[in-house]
Amino acid sequence: MVRGNSSRPAGEHPWQKAYVRYRELERQLTDEDPHGWAFLTLLGAASQGRHVFDRKIREYRAVRRGPNPNLPEPPDSLIGELQTIARLRSSYDREAPGFVFEDPYHLAFHQLMWWRGYGRPIPPAADCLRLYRGQRKDAWEVGAKIYRGLPEGPERQAELRMRAADACRVGHAIADRLGFSFEDAMAVAQHYSAADILGTPTWLVDFSRDPWVGLFFATDGGETGDIGIVWDIMPSEYSRFTAGEGNPIGRLQLVVPHGVQRIENQAGVFVIAGLPQIFDQYVAFGWGTRFRQHTGLLFEDPVLGIRADTIYPPDDPLRRVLAEVRAAAVDCGCGPGTKPCAVSPAVFTDPFEPKTYEGLLTCWLNEFQAERVGASEPAGVREALAGLARFHARLHAPDYASRLPNIVSRSLNRLRDAFETLYFQASRNEPVSLGEAIKKSYVNQMLWTGDHVTVLLEALSETLGPPA
């Protein structure tokens, strides 16, 4: 029995074969077998391991012998296949230290019970509990392309505004040509932002409503030695951080332009919340999906219709249209004395500036107060929030961020926890202690890694001294 990671290279372990066979059985039991409705629960149990399957088959047969003798008896051939699947699922331990899935089909096999199954529709963006993004390397940032490679210092804003103006021009040109809203046009610009099409980075980030599409993209171009990953975010949770009028990081928006074949095939959805130094602070899920890449091993699932020729339709007339649009794009017309600029001010938020986090905390404070009709603002809380903003911004300065590689230690989750601690201290008329709130919400959460604790305490000591 394999515990942790096997040393077998891709191709010698039957993950792909097992995944494909499971999917075929799932389709057959759903579409072809008149008794499939009864056997699908056994198939799902097999995907969870030998102990779950053995218990489920005993329960199934007990029901046949008792209250429901009309339940069909599974054929011996099916039982044999299910036992093979169950044994394979029990052959590894995802909780083993340093565990990484052997290849993308190993991850796919593991997720069979948890990700979308055959026959289940992909929900519209507004109904998605999670959105998915596959990346070829787990170390890559998730943020929007427009922020990549920006210079540091005063030149950052100038370069960012030039890039945003170019994207704005292209967005308006696409909107005029296709009859789209500006937001939908920007989603198209992002989707076709590759250098050989538009060559225009935007402030949007591509996600998919289908985790299997995310896994396809995580393997596309993967090379042996890389560690791929499938991130997923919960829009409702992220929206909690962007709540409040005038929030400096901008509210979370999901955009899905209709009538674009390639986007529809990819179940694409575009997130407007793309500043990487902010977006990365939302600690998304996905670390448990890391897998070893193998050159040439692309995840595909013909049963679900996930193939390279559907993800990238070879005949895509929009590519030609967009090439013409890019060549014809001129001034967008935004600016003083004309129409308001369509680029959100949040695009230009400075992720290293304490005022950014002070503005964010103020929005949260206003939200709390609005929910407590008639309650006055707790004394001393606003001053404490200014100190908390300085502390949090300090953690993202290059000299601190380099020593805090685990983003959990400087995430928006930690900032929110500290905010709530300070607010409730003040609302209960207790002494408002910035140091206590930071220790509880940041330091105590990282006690398992001493290096982070040392750096956090150093930042706290500097914050509690005279403001810079």
FILUMFI-160577 format. One record per residue (C-alpha): residue number from 1; residue in one letter; z, x, y. Coordinates in nm, 4 decimals. Layout:
<atoms>
ATOM	NUM	A	Z	X	Y
...
</atoms>
This chain:
<atoms>
ATOM	1	M	0.0000	0.0000	0.0000
ATOM	2	V	-0.0971	0.1305	0.3427
ATOM	3	R	0.1764	0.1224	0.6088
ATOM	4	G	0.0700	0.2079	0.9596
ATOM	5	N	-0.2719	0.3694	0.9919
ATOM	6	S	-0.4959	0.4693	0.7059
ATOM	7	S	-0.6818	0.7988	0.7198
ATOM	8	R	-1.0011	0.6435	0.5822
ATOM	9	P	-1.2969	0.6579	0.8219
ATOM	10	A	-1.4785	0.3407	0.9221
ATOM	11	G	-1.7100	0.2154	0.6478
ATOM	12	E	-1.4815	0.3132	0.3597
ATOM	13	H	-1.2243	0.0448	0.4262
ATOM	14	P	-1.3334	-0.3152	0.3629
ATOM	15	W	-1.2313	-0.4642	0.6981
ATOM	16	Q	-1.5796	-0.5711	0.7992
ATOM	17	K	-1.6511	-0.7130	0.4553
ATOM	18	A	-1.3209	-0.9029	0.4523
ATOM	19	Y	-1.3727	-1.0366	0.8043
ATOM	20	V	-1.7262	-1.1570	0.7317
ATOM	21	R	-1.6220	-1.3199	0.4033
ATOM	22	Y	-1.3326	-1.5022	0.5694
ATOM	23	R	-1.5646	-1.6353	0.8385
ATOM	24	E	-1.8173	-1.7490	0.5754
ATOM	25	L	-1.5439	-1.9293	0.3818
ATOM	26	E	-1.4203	-2.0918	0.7008
ATOM	27	R	-1.7693	-2.2216	0.7765
ATOM	28	Q	-1.8297	-2.3419	0.4204
ATOM	29	L	-1.4974	-2.5239	0.3996
ATOM	30	T	-1.5622	-2.6866	0.7372
ATOM	31	D	-1.9294	-2.7835	0.6966
ATOM	32	E	-2.0181	-2.7935	0.3280
ATOM	33	D	-1.7214	-2.8422	0.0944
ATOM	34	P	-1.6068	-3.2079	0.0727
ATOM	35	H	-1.2565	-3.0815	-0.0089
ATOM	36	G	-1.2621	-2.8125	0.2599
ATOM	37	W	-1.0202	-2.9986	0.4859
ATOM	38	A	-0.7509	-2.9472	0.2202
ATOM	39	F	-0.8305	-2.5822	0.1542
ATOM	40	L	-0.8480	-2.4627	0.5160
ATOM	41	T	-0.4680	-2.4451	0.5403
ATOM	42	L	-0.4669	-2.2138	0.2385
ATOM	43	L	-0.7306	-1.9957	0.4021
ATOM	44	G	-0.5209	-1.9710	0.7180
ATOM	45	A	-0.2144	-1.8824	0.5129
ATOM	46	A	-0.4062	-1.6043	0.3355
ATOM	47	S	-0.4892	-1.4471	0.6727
ATOM	48	Q	-0.1146	-1.4118	0.7372
ATOM	49	G	-0.0370	-1.2111	0.4241
ATOM	50	R	0.0681	-1.2339	0.0638
ATOM	51	H	0.4143	-1.3839	0.1173
ATOM	52	V	0.2883	-1.6614	0.3444
ATOM	53	F	0.0019	-1.7413	0.1089
ATOM	54	D	0.2189	-1.7434	-0.2045
ATOM	55	R	0.4621	-1.9829	-0.0379
ATOM	56	K	0.1818	-2.2090	0.0879
ATOM	57	I	0.0109	-2.2346	-0.2506
ATOM	58	R	0.3433	-2.3249	-0.4146
ATOM	59	E	0.4019	-2.5944	-0.1533
ATOM	60	Y	0.0453	-2.7213	-0.1953
ATOM	61	R	0.0807	-2.7574	-0.5716
ATOM	62	A	0.4228	-2.9204	-0.5351
ATOM	63	V	0.2643	-3.1870	-0.3150
ATOM	64	R	-0.0086	-3.2402	-0.5783
ATOM	65	R	0.2534	-3.2887	-0.8466
ATOM	66	G	0.4575	-3.5233	-0.6289
ATOM	67	P	0.3719	-3.7403	-0.3292
ATOM	68	N	-0.0055	-3.6768	-0.3172
ATOM	69	P	-0.1620	-3.6266	-0.6622
ATOM	70	N	-0.5054	-3.6910	-0.5115
ATOM	71	L	-0.5068	-3.3534	-0.3363
ATOM	72	P	-0.7919	-3.1484	-0.4872
ATOM	73	E	-0.7043	-2.8462	-0.7006
ATOM	74	P	-0.8494	-2.5270	-0.5466
ATOM	75	P	-1.1052	-2.3614	-0.7771
ATOM	76	D	-0.9894	-2.0414	-0.9448
ATOM	77	S	-1.2705	-1.8516	-0.7678
ATOM	78	L	-1.1399	-1.9615	-0.4274
ATOM	79	I	-0.7814	-1.8745	-0.5193
ATOM	80	G	-0.8990	-1.5288	-0.6203
ATOM	81	E	-1.0737	-1.4737	-0.2883
ATOM	82	L	-0.7739	-1.5984	-0.0930
ATOM	83	Q	-0.5423	-1.3671	-0.2859
ATOM	84	T	-0.7695	-1.0740	-0.2003
ATOM	85	I	-0.7557	-1.1635	0.1692
ATOM	86	A	-0.3767	-1.2053	0.1543
ATOM	87	R	-0.3239	-0.8688	-0.0171
ATOM	88	L	-0.5408	-0.6956	0.2403
ATOM	89	R	-0.3439	-0.8531	0.5248
ATOM	90	S	-0.0217	-0.7273	0.3660
ATOM	91	S	-0.1567	-0.3739	0.3278
ATOM	92	Y	-0.0708	-0.2654	0.6833
ATOM	93	D	0.2173	-0.3005	0.9236
ATOM	94	R	0.1233	-0.3562	1.2872
ATOM	95	E	0.4828	-0.2865	1.3902
ATOM	96	A	0.4704	0.0683	1.2527
ATOM	97	P	0.5291	0.3347	1.5222
ATOM	98	G	0.2048	0.4464	1.6846
ATOM	99	F	0.0004	0.1832	1.5047
ATOM	100	V	-0.3630	0.1439	1.6086
ATOM	101	F	-0.6156	-0.0692	1.4204
ATOM	102	E	-0.8550	0.1428	1.2154
ATOM	103	D	-1.1711	-0.0089	1.3622
ATOM	104	P	-1.2794	-0.3256	1.5487
ATOM	105	Y	-1.3179	-0.5288	1.2296
ATOM	106	H	-0.9629	-0.4399	1.1314
ATOM	107	L	-0.8497	-0.5924	1.4620
ATOM	108	A	-1.0848	-0.8885	1.4108
ATOM	109	F	-0.9453	-0.9484	1.0618
ATOM	110	H	-0.5916	-0.9433	1.1998
ATOM	111	Q	-0.6742	-1.1957	1.4731
ATOM	112	L	-0.8492	-1.4496	1.2492
ATOM	113	M	-0.5585	-1.6921	1.2599
ATOM	114	W	-0.4828	-1.6428	1.6297
ATOM	115	W	-0.8172	-1.6257	1.8093
ATOM	116	R	-1.0770	-1.9033	1.8206
ATOM	117	G	-1.1802	-2.0287	1.4797
ATOM	118	Y	-1.5108	-2.1680	1.3572
ATOM	119	G	-1.5859	-2.5145	1.4961
ATOM	120	R	-1.3426	-2.4824	1.7862
ATOM	121	P	-1.5186	-2.5116	2.1228
ATOM	122	I	-1.4684	-2.2607	2.4012
ATOM	123	P	-1.2663	-2.4380	2.6722
ATOM	124	P	-1.3798	-2.4543	3.0352
ATOM	125	A	-1.2235	-2.1977	3.2655
ATOM	126	A	-0.9802	-2.4446	3.4225
ATOM	127	D	-0.8341	-2.5247	3.0786
ATOM	128	C	-0.8061	-2.1676	2.9486
ATOM	129	L	-0.4537	-2.0509	2.8780
ATOM	130	R	-0.5858	-1.6957	2.8455
ATOM	131	L	-0.8902	-1.4990	2.9559
ATOM	132	Y	-1.0168	-1.1866	2.7787
ATOM	133	R	-1.1715	-0.8572	2.8799
ATOM	134	G	-1.2821	-0.5938	2.6320
ATOM	135	Q	-1.2897	-0.2307	2.7427
ATOM	136	R	-1.4330	0.0647	2.5590
ATOM	137	K	-1.1379	0.2867	2.6563
ATOM	138	D	-0.7808	0.1658	2.6832
ATOM	139	A	-0.7080	0.4016	2.9740
ATOM	140	W	-0.9681	0.2453	3.2039
ATOM	141	E	-0.8358	0.0392	3.4934
ATOM	142	V	-0.9145	-0.3312	3.4956
ATOM	143	G	-0.9853	-0.3717	3.8665
ATOM	144	A	-1.3082	-0.4504	4.0460
ATOM	145	K	-1.5901	-0.1967	4.0789
ATOM	146	I	-1.5928	-0.1998	4.4573
ATOM	147	Y	-1.2661	-0.0017	4.4645
ATOM	148	R	-1.3721	0.2735	4.2261
ATOM	149	G	-1.3978	0.6210	4.3695
ATOM	150	L	-1.2820	0.5273	4.7190
ATOM	151	P	-1.1652	0.8248	4.9275
ATOM	152	E	-0.7992	0.8497	5.0172
ATOM	153	G	-0.6627	0.8372	5.3669
ATOM	154	P	-0.8221	0.6814	5.6766
ATOM	155	E	-1.1742	0.6993	5.5298
ATOM	156	R	-1.0784	0.4500	5.2596
ATOM	157	Q	-1.1018	0.1384	5.4796
ATOM	158	A	-1.4310	0.2456	5.6382
ATOM	159	E	-1.5977	0.3064	5.3012
ATOM	160	L	-1.4563	-0.0157	5.1556
ATOM	161	R	-1.5890	-0.2200	5.4484
ATOM	162	M	-1.9348	-0.0679	5.4060
ATOM	163	R	-1.9368	-0.1605	5.0373
ATOM	164	A	-1.8078	-0.5109	5.1106
ATOM	165	A	-2.0749	-0.5661	5.3762
ATOM	166	D	-2.3446	-0.4642	5.1286
ATOM	167	A	-2.2052	-0.6990	4.8623
ATOM	168	C	-2.1810	-0.9777	5.1206
ATOM	169	R	-2.5485	-0.9334	5.2133
ATOM	170	V	-2.6522	-0.9507	4.8482
ATOM	171	G	-2.4274	-1.2496	4.7841
ATOM	172	H	-2.5780	-1.4495	5.0699
ATOM	173	A	-2.9298	-1.3565	4.9585
ATOM	174	I	-2.8583	-1.4772	4.6023
ATOM	175	A	-2.6975	-1.7961	4.7336
ATOM	176	D	-3.0050	-1.8706	4.9461
ATOM	177	R	-3.2489	-1.7940	4.6642
ATOM	178	L	-3.0693	-1.9833	4.3856
ATOM	179	G	-2.9032	-2.2589	4.5857
ATOM	180	F	-2.5551	-2.1405	4.4856
ATOM	181	S	-2.2284	-2.1375	4.6732
ATOM	182	F	-2.1279	-1.7954	4.8060
ATOM	183	E	-1.8571	-1.7622	4.5353
ATOM	184	D	-2.1016	-1.8450	4.2549
ATOM	185	A	-2.3567	-1.6079	4.4035
ATOM	186	M	-2.0991	-1.3293	4.4121
ATOM	187	A	-2.0228	-1.3941	4.0452
ATOM	188	V	-2.3933	-1.3498	3.9692
ATOM	189	A	-2.3936	-1.0325	4.1792
ATOM	190	Q	-2.1000	-0.8987	3.9786
ATOM	191	H	-2.2548	-0.9912	3.6443
ATOM	192	Y	-2.5771	-0.8105	3.7336
ATOM	193	S	-2.4125	-0.5308	3.9328
ATOM	194	A	-2.5409	-0.2560	3.7020
ATOM	195	A	-2.7260	0.0271	3.8734
ATOM	196	D	-3.0577	-0.0669	3.7098
ATOM	197	I	-3.0433	-0.4268	3.8431
ATOM	198	L	-2.8558	-0.4834	4.1713
ATOM	199	G	-2.6517	-0.1665	4.1993
ATOM	200	T	-2.3971	-0.3539	4.4091
ATOM	201	P	-2.0279	-0.3369	4.3153
ATOM	202	T	-1.8214	-0.6429	4.4092
ATOM	203	W	-1.4560	-0.7448	4.4344
ATOM	204	L	-1.4770	-0.9719	4.1271
ATOM	205	V	-1.3788	-0.8810	3.7698
ATOM	206	D	-1.5635	-1.0019	3.4589
ATOM	207	F	-1.3681	-1.1812	3.1862
ATOM	208	S	-1.4651	-1.4081	2.8988
ATOM	209	R	-1.3173	-1.7347	2.7819
ATOM	210	D	-1.3795	-1.6215	2.4226
ATOM	211	P	-1.1763	-1.3343	2.2725
ATOM	212	W	-1.4525	-1.2538	2.0248
ATOM	213	V	-1.6923	-1.1893	2.3122
ATOM	214	G	-1.4238	-0.9644	2.4589
ATOM	215	L	-1.4187	-0.7671	2.1335
ATOM	216	F	-1.7981	-0.7339	2.1408
ATOM	217	F	-1.7798	-0.5763	2.4857
ATOM	218	A	-1.4900	-0.3534	2.3804
ATOM	219	T	-1.7149	-0.1984	2.1119
ATOM	220	D	-2.0415	-0.1871	2.3059
ATOM	221	G	-2.1093	0.1829	2.3552
ATOM	222	G	-1.7870	0.2923	2.1857
ATOM	223	E	-1.7769	0.6461	2.0533
ATOM	224	T	-1.5668	0.8045	1.7840
ATOM	225	G	-1.2454	0.9301	1.9400
ATOM	226	D	-1.2197	0.6467	2.1933
ATOM	227	I	-0.9480	0.3819	2.1696
ATOM	228	G	-1.0836	0.0371	2.2566
ATOM	229	I	-0.8787	-0.2581	2.3759
ATOM	230	V	-0.9063	-0.6310	2.4464
ATOM	231	W	-0.6965	-0.7317	2.7471
ATOM	232	D	-0.5941	-1.0895	2.8030
ATOM	233	I	-0.4400	-1.2470	3.1079
ATOM	234	M	-0.2675	-1.5792	3.1653
ATOM	235	P	-0.4135	-1.7291	3.4850
ATOM	236	S	-0.1142	-1.9573	3.5365
ATOM	237	E	0.1240	-1.6618	3.5323
ATOM	238	Y	-0.0858	-1.4496	3.7673
ATOM	239	S	-0.1180	-1.7455	4.0045
ATOM	240	R	0.2596	-1.7384	4.0422
ATOM	241	F	0.2290	-1.3988	4.2107
ATOM	242	T	-0.0459	-1.5140	4.4467
ATOM	243	A	0.1255	-1.8335	4.5603
ATOM	244	G	0.1927	-1.9021	4.9252
ATOM	245	E	-0.0080	-1.9465	5.2434
ATOM	246	G	-0.1432	-1.6166	5.3738
ATOM	247	N	-0.0593	-1.4228	5.0569
ATOM	248	P	-0.1910	-1.0693	5.1270
ATOM	249	I	-0.3259	-1.0212	4.7753
ATOM	250	G	-0.5215	-1.3463	4.7855
ATOM	251	R	-0.4942	-1.6418	4.5533
ATOM	252	L	-0.6337	-1.6159	4.2037
ATOM	253	Q	-0.9770	-1.7804	4.1797
ATOM	254	L	-1.1858	-1.8377	3.8664
ATOM	255	V	-1.5608	-1.8670	3.9214
ATOM	256	V	-1.8203	-1.9779	3.6647
ATOM	257	P	-2.1749	-2.0141	3.8017
ATOM	258	H	-2.3704	-2.2721	3.6044
ATOM	259	G	-2.7226	-2.2438	3.4717
ATOM	260	V	-2.7201	-1.8669	3.4110
ATOM	261	Q	-2.8072	-1.8163	3.0448
ATOM	262	R	-2.6530	-1.4730	2.9993
ATOM	263	I	-2.3243	-1.5785	3.1582
ATOM	264	E	-2.3131	-1.8925	2.9449
ATOM	265	N	-2.3833	-1.6944	2.6265
ATOM	266	Q	-2.0950	-1.4641	2.7124
ATOM	267	A	-1.8588	-1.7511	2.8028
ATOM	268	G	-1.8234	-1.5591	3.1263
ATOM	269	V	-1.5654	-1.6264	3.3948
ATOM	270	F	-1.5123	-1.4175	3.7064
ATOM	271	V	-1.1722	-1.3462	3.8524
ATOM	272	I	-1.1292	-1.2959	4.2250
ATOM	273	A	-0.8153	-1.0830	4.2236
ATOM	274	G	-0.9766	-0.7507	4.1716
ATOM	275	L	-0.7851	-0.4881	4.3702
ATOM	276	P	-0.6993	-0.2521	4.0831
ATOM	277	Q	-0.3745	-0.1179	4.2271
ATOM	278	I	-0.2569	-0.4804	4.2579
ATOM	279	F	-0.4271	-0.6298	3.9540
ATOM	280	D	-0.2917	-0.3561	3.7296
ATOM	281	Q	0.0588	-0.4467	3.8446
ATOM	282	Y	0.0213	-0.7748	3.6625
ATOM	283	V	0.1135	-0.6446	3.3180
ATOM	284	A	-0.1474	-0.8214	3.1105
ATOM	285	F	-0.1286	-0.8515	2.7362
ATOM	286	G	-0.3405	-0.6489	2.4984
ATOM	287	W	-0.1652	-0.3266	2.4017
ATOM	288	G	-0.1343	-0.4648	2.0496
ATOM	289	T	-0.5134	-0.4928	2.0193
ATOM	290	R	-0.5919	-0.1217	2.0474
ATOM	291	F	-0.8395	-0.0004	1.7854
ATOM	292	R	-1.0241	0.3180	1.6953
ATOM	293	Q	-1.3853	0.3289	1.8012
ATOM	294	H	-1.6559	0.4550	1.5682
ATOM	295	T	-1.9942	0.5493	1.7109
ATOM	296	G	-2.2497	0.2789	1.6332
ATOM	297	L	-1.9952	0.0257	1.5032
ATOM	298	L	-2.0538	-0.2855	1.7162
ATOM	299	F	-1.8533	-0.6016	1.6559
ATOM	300	E	-2.0811	-0.8974	1.5880
ATOM	301	D	-2.0205	-1.2374	1.4300
ATOM	302	P	-2.3389	-1.4299	1.3411
ATOM	303	V	-2.1350	-1.7325	1.2283
ATOM	304	L	-1.9955	-1.7681	1.5815
ATOM	305	G	-2.3281	-1.6696	1.7380
ATOM	306	I	-2.1992	-1.3409	1.8770
ATOM	307	R	-2.4825	-1.0909	1.8483
ATOM	308	A	-2.6324	-0.8335	2.0788
ATOM	309	D	-2.9473	-1.0437	2.1289
ATOM	310	T	-2.7430	-1.3468	2.2401
ATOM	311	I	-2.4985	-1.1556	2.4583
ATOM	312	Y	-2.7948	-0.9783	2.6214
ATOM	313	P	-3.0945	-1.2152	2.5899
ATOM	314	P	-3.4063	-0.9950	2.5775
ATOM	315	D	-3.6018	-1.2430	2.7905
ATOM	316	D	-3.3916	-1.2810	3.1027
ATOM	317	P	-3.6064	-1.4011	3.3941
ATOM	318	L	-3.3134	-1.3776	3.6338
ATOM	319	R	-3.3275	-0.9979	3.6210
ATOM	320	R	-3.6695	-1.0030	3.7860
ATOM	321	V	-3.5582	-1.2573	4.0453
ATOM	322	L	-3.2540	-1.0494	4.1367
ATOM	323	A	-3.4627	-0.7354	4.1762
ATOM	324	E	-3.6685	-0.9236	4.4372
ATOM	325	V	-3.3500	-1.0562	4.6023
ATOM	326	R	-3.2007	-0.7078	4.6286
ATOM	327	A	-3.5120	-0.5717	4.7915
ATOM	328	A	-3.5179	-0.8579	5.0441
ATOM	329	A	-3.1437	-0.8632	5.1286
ATOM	330	V	-3.0845	-0.8188	5.5004
ATOM	331	D	-2.7921	-0.8774	5.7339
ATOM	332	C	-2.5665	-1.1506	5.5954
ATOM	333	G	-2.5098	-1.2998	5.9401
ATOM	334	C	-2.1321	-1.2754	5.9229
ATOM	335	G	-1.9415	-1.1471	6.2199
ATOM	336	P	-1.8143	-1.2196	6.5706
ATOM	337	G	-2.0026	-1.4915	6.7495
ATOM	338	T	-2.1783	-1.6122	6.4333
ATOM	339	K	-2.0394	-1.7636	6.1148
ATOM	340	P	-1.7013	-1.6467	5.9777
ATOM	341	C	-1.7222	-1.3573	5.7358
ATOM	342	A	-1.7267	-1.4822	5.3772
ATOM	343	V	-1.5362	-1.1792	5.2487
ATOM	344	S	-1.1704	-1.2608	5.1952
ATOM	345	P	-0.9278	-1.0481	5.4013
ATOM	346	A	-0.7426	-0.9830	5.0735
ATOM	347	V	-1.0295	-0.7527	4.9738
ATOM	348	F	-0.9075	-0.5056	5.2369
ATOM	349	T	-0.5380	-0.5196	5.1485
ATOM	350	D	-0.3812	-0.1742	5.1348
ATOM	351	P	-0.1959	-0.1434	4.8012
ATOM	352	F	0.0073	0.1557	4.9262
ATOM	353	E	0.1427	-0.0053	5.2436
ATOM	354	P	0.4978	-0.1538	5.2426
ATOM	355	K	0.3785	-0.4347	5.4723
ATOM	356	T	0.1571	-0.5599	5.1868
ATOM	357	Y	0.4581	-0.6152	4.9633
ATOM	358	E	0.6692	-0.7446	5.2504
ATOM	359	G	0.4018	-1.0076	5.3113
ATOM	360	L	0.3936	-1.0919	4.9408
ATOM	361	L	0.7727	-1.1262	4.9270
ATOM	362	T	0.7699	-1.3424	5.2393
ATOM	363	C	0.5238	-1.5796	5.0711
ATOM	364	W	0.7551	-1.6050	4.7710
ATOM	365	L	1.0512	-1.6662	5.0022
ATOM	366	N	0.8658	-1.9424	5.1859
ATOM	367	E	0.7704	-2.0967	4.8523
ATOM	368	F	1.1332	-2.0956	4.7373
ATOM	369	Q	1.2464	-2.2522	5.0627
ATOM	370	A	0.9786	-2.5228	5.0461
ATOM	371	E	1.1085	-2.6247	4.7036
ATOM	372	R	1.4651	-2.6547	4.8386
ATOM	373	V	1.4228	-2.9236	5.1008
ATOM	374	G	1.6973	-2.9141	5.3603
ATOM	375	A	1.8398	-2.5806	5.2467
ATOM	376	S	1.8602	-2.3099	5.5099
ATOM	377	E	1.7308	-1.9614	5.4422
ATOM	378	P	2.0072	-1.7477	5.2884
ATOM	379	A	2.1509	-1.5008	5.5365
ATOM	380	G	2.0503	-1.1389	5.4922
ATOM	381	V	1.7766	-1.1999	5.2364
ATOM	382	R	1.4818	-1.1235	5.4654
ATOM	383	E	1.6229	-0.7826	5.5628
ATOM	384	A	1.6833	-0.6996	5.1980
ATOM	385	L	1.3245	-0.7944	5.1120
ATOM	386	A	1.1954	-0.5449	5.3659
ATOM	387	G	1.3860	-0.2718	5.1813
ATOM	388	L	1.2557	-0.3958	4.8466
ATOM	389	A	0.8994	-0.3784	4.9825
ATOM	390	R	0.9528	-0.0144	5.0862
ATOM	391	F	1.0886	0.0701	4.7419
ATOM	392	H	0.8027	-0.0971	4.5536
ATOM	393	A	0.5350	0.0608	4.7743
ATOM	394	R	0.6958	0.4008	4.7219
ATOM	395	L	0.6520	0.3614	4.3433
ATOM	396	H	0.2751	0.3304	4.3935
ATOM	397	A	0.2354	0.6336	4.6171
ATOM	398	P	0.0465	0.9050	4.4272
ATOM	399	D	0.3480	1.1382	4.3912
ATOM	400	Y	0.5532	0.8638	4.2238
ATOM	401	A	0.2779	0.6803	4.0329
ATOM	402	S	0.1826	1.0011	3.8547
ATOM	403	R	0.5379	1.0266	3.7226
ATOM	404	L	0.5562	0.6586	3.6233
ATOM	405	P	0.2613	0.6242	3.3834
ATOM	406	N	0.4038	0.3100	3.2241
ATOM	407	I	0.2926	0.0391	3.4658
ATOM	408	V	0.5733	-0.1893	3.3434
ATOM	409	S	0.8161	0.0157	3.5521
ATOM	410	R	0.6373	-0.0688	3.8793
ATOM	411	S	0.4801	-0.4046	3.8025
ATOM	412	L	0.4733	-0.7302	3.9958
ATOM	413	N	0.7003	-0.8683	3.7242
ATOM	414	R	0.9705	-0.6200	3.8257
ATOM	415	L	0.9171	-0.7006	4.1939
ATOM	416	R	0.9511	-1.0731	4.1231
ATOM	417	D	1.2691	-1.0202	3.9214
ATOM	418	A	1.4258	-0.8169	4.2029
ATOM	419	F	1.3215	-1.0786	4.4582
ATOM	420	E	1.4877	-1.3573	4.2603
ATOM	421	T	1.8053	-1.1495	4.2145
ATOM	422	L	1.8297	-1.0912	4.5900
ATOM	423	Y	1.7543	-1.4536	4.6744
ATOM	424	F	2.0173	-1.5955	4.4439
ATOM	425	Q	2.2735	-1.3361	4.5541
ATOM	426	A	2.2272	-1.4570	4.9093
ATOM	427	S	2.2098	-1.8276	4.8252
ATOM	428	R	2.5482	-1.8025	4.6442
ATOM	429	N	2.6970	-1.6297	4.9513
ATOM	430	E	2.7499	-1.3132	4.7479
ATOM	431	P	2.7042	-0.9709	4.9086
ATOM	432	V	2.3311	-0.8949	4.9173
ATOM	433	S	2.2874	-0.5621	4.7370
ATOM	434	L	1.9410	-0.4111	4.7325
ATOM	435	G	2.0616	-0.1290	4.5107
ATOM	436	E	2.2099	-0.3682	4.2553
ATOM	437	A	1.8934	-0.5821	4.2465
ATOM	438	I	1.6692	-0.2786	4.1956
ATOM	439	K	1.8901	-0.1329	3.9225
ATOM	440	K	1.8981	-0.4651	3.7389
ATOM	441	S	1.5279	-0.5450	3.7708
ATOM	442	Y	1.3653	-0.2011	3.7557
ATOM	443	V	1.6016	0.0650	3.6203
ATOM	444	N	1.7781	-0.1304	3.3438
ATOM	445	Q	1.4441	-0.2539	3.2123
ATOM	446	M	1.3341	0.1060	3.1495
ATOM	447	L	1.6485	0.2491	2.9871
ATOM	448	W	1.4445	0.3203	2.6748
ATOM	449	T	1.2499	0.5887	2.8625
ATOM	450	G	1.4772	0.8298	3.0432
ATOM	451	D	1.2000	0.9959	3.2451
ATOM	452	H	1.1160	0.6685	3.4173
ATOM	453	V	1.4810	0.5978	3.4906
ATOM	454	T	1.5213	0.9348	3.6644
ATOM	455	V	1.2165	0.8746	3.8852
ATOM	456	L	1.3196	0.5167	3.9672
ATOM	457	L	1.6664	0.6294	4.0724
ATOM	458	E	1.5135	0.8997	4.2909
ATOM	459	A	1.2939	0.6394	4.4646
ATOM	460	L	1.5955	0.4112	4.5060
ATOM	461	S	1.7974	0.6913	4.6658
ATOM	462	E	1.5183	0.7572	4.9174
ATOM	463	T	1.4829	0.3842	4.9928
ATOM	464	L	1.8502	0.3320	5.0628
ATOM	465	G	1.8429	0.6156	5.3125
ATOM	466	P	1.6992	0.5795	5.6647
ATOM	467	P	1.3581	0.4024	5.6579
ATOM	468	A	1.0675	0.6428	5.6877
</atoms>
